Amino acid sequence: MRRTGQPYKIYRVDESDAPETRGRSWAGDSISENIQLCDYQTIAPTLLMYLPRAGRVLESGCGLGRWVFYLRERGFNITGIDLARPAIEMAKAYDPSVPIVFDDVLHSQYPDGSFAAAISLGVVEHFEEGPQRALAELHRVLRDDGILLISVPVQNLLRKLLTNRLKDAYRWYRKRQGMVFVFEEYRFTREEFRSYLESAGFEISEVVPDDFRPPKNMGLYADYPFLHDRHKKWELNALGKVLSRMLDALSPWVTCAGVHYVCWKRRLGFPAPLAEH
């Protein structure tokens, strides 16, 4: 499948913060709060269904390690890697035995075929040069029949129709005032990222929305600060909840924050059809 154009870029105000913490939603959160979020995330049943109970699992770009903690508690042999030393230190302070190590998602220490499965949740979109190197590394460390479960921000319908235009207008206005913006992440259409995965040597077996289930929310919460509940993180105020119910009744794809793919490694050079359910 050929890609046309470029995924939509999200920018943030340049606050000259440390590179290892840029784009990280965990800043200011506790470990326990992060672990509790896993049960609210709509992809949790998919992870539990597809990840192998036997064999090693890698989380590539684990941050505070909430999924490492969550899946480890459920019997999975999982290791997390990340370059954010503050996050690793927080995770180790919470549990010194947690298998989270300092390592690069673009070039890790592990030999070819080291893992039966890998997860990558909200990571590869942060490379402005594109996700190709990160996907190639995931392909390399998986064994030949390995499974990849990966999420990226999605260009949902509301973002295409309204959110992107508002963000572009805001950035144009602020730049005229002298504010400096830098790249934060890409948001992909489902078709765009399917193409990246196919080119990297993965066969997709399932595609599902990635968001939080009520009372929490990720898509509207991330895009519209005026819809935030003042007292509860990742929850919407009364107006936001009404909008969320109305739009979700049409389809979860209208406002969901991300798209999640269940993929199987295949040998490069042997094309395979894509399927979506």
C-alpha positions in Angstrom: 0.0 0.0 0.0 1.4 3.4 -1.0 1.3 6.4 1.4 0.2 9.7 0.0 1.1 13.0 1.8 2.2 13.2 5.4 0.5 12.3 8.7 -0.8 15.3 10.6 1.7 16.9 12.8 1.0 18.1 16.4 3.2 20.9 17.8 3.7 22.1 21.3 5.1 25.3 22.8 8.8 25.0 23.2 9.5 25.2 26.9 13.0 23.9 26.6 12.3 20.9 28.8 14.5 17.9 29.1 14.4 15.7 25.9 13.7 12.5 27.9 10.5 13.9 29.3 9.0 15.5 26.2 5.6 14.3 25.1 5.2 12.2 28.2 1.7 12.2 29.7 3.0 10.6 33.0 4.7 13.7 34.2 3.3 14.5 37.7 1.5 11.2 38.1 2.1 8.5 40.6 2.9 4.9 39.7 -0.3 3.6 41.3 -2.4 6.2 39.4 -0.9 5.0 36.2 -1.4 1.4 36.9 -5.1 2.0 37.7 -5.6 3.6 34.3 -4.9 0.2 32.6 -8.2 -1.2 33.6 -10.0 1.8 32.0 -8.2 1.6 28.7 -10.2 -0.1 26.0 -7.2 -2.0 24.6 -6.7 -3.9 27.9 -8.9 -6.9 26.9 -7.0 -7.1 23.6 -3.6 -7.2 25.3 -4.8 -9.9 27.7 -6.3 -11.9 24.8 -3.4 -11.9 22.5 -0.2 -11.7 24.6 1.3 -15.1 25.1 1.5 -16.6 28.6 4.6 -18.5 27.6 7.5 -16.5 26.2 9.1 -13.1 26.8 7.2 -9.9 26.2 8.8 -6.5 25.5 7.2 -3.1 26.1 9.2 -0.7 23.9 9.0 2.7 25.4 7.4 1.9 28.7 7.6 5.3 30.5 6.6 4.7 34.2 5.9 1.1 33.3 2.2 1.0 34.1 1.6 -1.8 31.6 4.7 -3.6 32.8 3.4 -3.6 36.4 -0.2 -4.4 35.2 0.8 -7.3 33.0 3.4 -8.7 35.4 0.7 -8.9 38.1 -1.3 -11.1 35.7 1.5 -13.5 35.1 3.2 -12.3 31.9 7.0 -12.4 31.6 7.4 -8.8 30.5 10.4 -6.4 30.3 10.1 -2.7 29.7 12.7 -0.4 28.1 12.9 3.4 28.0 15.4 6.2 27.7 13.6 8.4 30.3 15.8 8.0 33.4 13.4 9.9 35.7 10.6 7.5 34.8 12.8 4.5 35.4 13.9 5.8 38.7 10.3 6.4 39.8 9.4 2.8 38.7 12.4 1.3 40.6 11.5 3.4 43.7 8.0 1.9 43.6 9.3 -1.6 43.1 13.0 -2.3 42.8 12.4 -5.7 41.2 10.5 -4.4 38.2 12.2 -5.5 35.0 12.5 -2.0 33.4 15.9 -1.1 31.9 17.5 1.9 30.2 17.5 1.1 26.5 16.8 2.6 23.1 13.6 1.7 21.2 15.5 2.5 18.0 18.5 0.2 18.8 18.1 -2.0 21.8 20.6 -4.3 23.4 18.6 -7.5 22.7 19.6 -10.0 20.0 17.4 -10.8 17.0 14.3 -12.8 17.8 14.5 -12.3 21.6 10.8 -11.9 22.3 7.6 -13.8 21.6 5.6 -10.5 21.7 6.1 -6.8 21.9 3.8 -3.9 22.8 4.4 -0.2 21.8 1.8 2.2 23.1 2.0 5.8 22.1 5.7 5.8 21.3 6.6 5.7 17.6 4.6 8.8 16.7 7.1 11.0 18.5 9.9 10.5 15.9 9.7 13.4 13.5 11.6 11.4 10.9 8.8 8.9 11.0 8.1 5.6 12.7 10.1 3.4 10.3 13.2 2.9 12.4 11.2 2.0 15.5 9.1 -0.5 13.6 12.2 -2.1 12.1 13.6 -2.5 15.5 10.4 -4.1 16.8 10.4 -6.5 13.8 14.1 -7.4 14.5 13.6 -8.3 18.2 10.5 -10.4 17.6 10.8 -14.1 16.8 9.5 -15.3 13.4 6.0 -16.0 14.7 6.0 -13.0 17.1 3.1 -10.7 17.8 3.1 -6.9 18.0 0.4 -4.9 19.7 0.9 -1.2 18.9 -1.1 2.0 19.4 -0.6 5.4 17.8 -2.7 8.6 17.9 -5.5 8.5 15.2 -6.9 11.1 12.9 -10.5 10.5 14.1 -13.5 12.1 12.4 -13.8 15.0 14.8 -10.1 15.8 14.4 -10.3 15.8 10.6 -13.4 18.1 10.6 -12.7 20.5 13.5 -9.8 19.9 15.9 -7.0 20.2 13.3 -8.4 23.5 12.0 -8.6 24.9 15.5 -5.1 23.8 16.3 -3.7 25.2 13.1 -5.4 28.6 13.7 -4.2 28.7 17.3 -0.6 28.0 16.3 -0.7 30.6 13.5 -2.0 33.2 15.9 0.5 32.4 18.6 3.4 32.3 16.2 2.5 35.9 15.1 2.9 36.8 18.8 6.4 35.4 18.9 5.7 32.0 20.5 7.9 29.2 19.4 6.5 25.7 18.6 8.3 22.4 18.2 7.2 19.0 16.9 5.5 16.7 19.4 3.8 13.8 17.5 2.1 12.6 14.4 -1.5 11.6 14.2 -2.1 9.0 11.6 -5.2 7.9 9.7 -5.8 4.2 10.1 -4.8 3.6 6.5 -1.6 5.6 6.8 -0.3 3.6 9.7 -1.4 0.3 8.3 0.9 1.1 5.3 3.8 1.7 7.7 3.2 -1.6 9.4 2.9 -3.5 6.1 6.2 -2.0 4.8 7.9 -2.9 8.1 7.0 -6.6 7.6 3.9 -7.0 9.7 0.5 -8.6 8.9 -2.4 -7.0 10.6 -5.1 -9.2 12.0 -7.2 -6.8 14.0 -7.7 -3.0 14.4 -9.5 -1.5 17.4 -10.1 2.0 18.9 -7.8 3.0 21.8 -9.3 5.2 24.4 -10.5 5.1 28.0 -13.9 3.8 28.9 -16.3 5.9 31.0 -16.1 7.7 33.3 -12.7 8.4 31.9 -11.9 9.8 28.4 -8.8 10.3 26.3 -9.7 11.7 22.9 -11.9 14.7 23.9 -9.8 15.2 27.0 -6.6 15.5 25.0 -8.0 17.9 22.5 -10.4 20.2 24.4 -9.1 21.5 27.8 -12.4 23.3 28.4 -14.1 19.9 28.6 -11.9 18.8 31.5 -13.4 18.0 34.9 -11.7 20.4 37.3 -11.1 17.8 40.0 -10.6 14.4 38.2 -7.8 13.8 35.7 -8.9 12.0 32.5 -12.5 12.8 33.2 -14.8 15.2 31.4 -17.1 17.8 32.8 -20.9 17.7 32.3 -20.8 19.2 28.8 -17.9 16.8 27.8 -19.8 13.8 29.0 -22.9 14.7 27.0 -20.8 15.3 23.9 -19.0 12.0 24.4 -22.2 10.0 24.8 -23.7 11.6 21.7 -20.6 11.1 19.5 -19.8 7.6 20.8 -23.4 6.6 19.9 -22.5 7.2 16.2 -19.2 5.3 16.4 -16.2 5.0 18.8 -14.0 6.1 15.9 -15.5 9.6 15.9 -13.6 10.8 19.0 -11.2 8.0 20.1 -7.7 9.1 20.9 -5.8 6.3 19.2 -5.9 3.2 17.0 -4.5 -0.1 18.1 -3.2 -2.9 15.8 -2.7 -6.6 16.4 0.1 -7.6 14.1 2.1 -10.7 13.3 5.7 -10.6 12.1 6.3 -12.0 8.7 9.4 -12.3 6.7 10.2 -9.2 4.7 9.7 -9.6 1.0 6.6 -11.8 1.3 3.4 -9.6 1.1 0.3 -10.6 3.0 -3.2 -9.2 2.9 -4.5 -6.8 5.6 -7.7 -7.5 7.5 -9.7 -5.2 9.7 -12.4 -6.2 12.2 
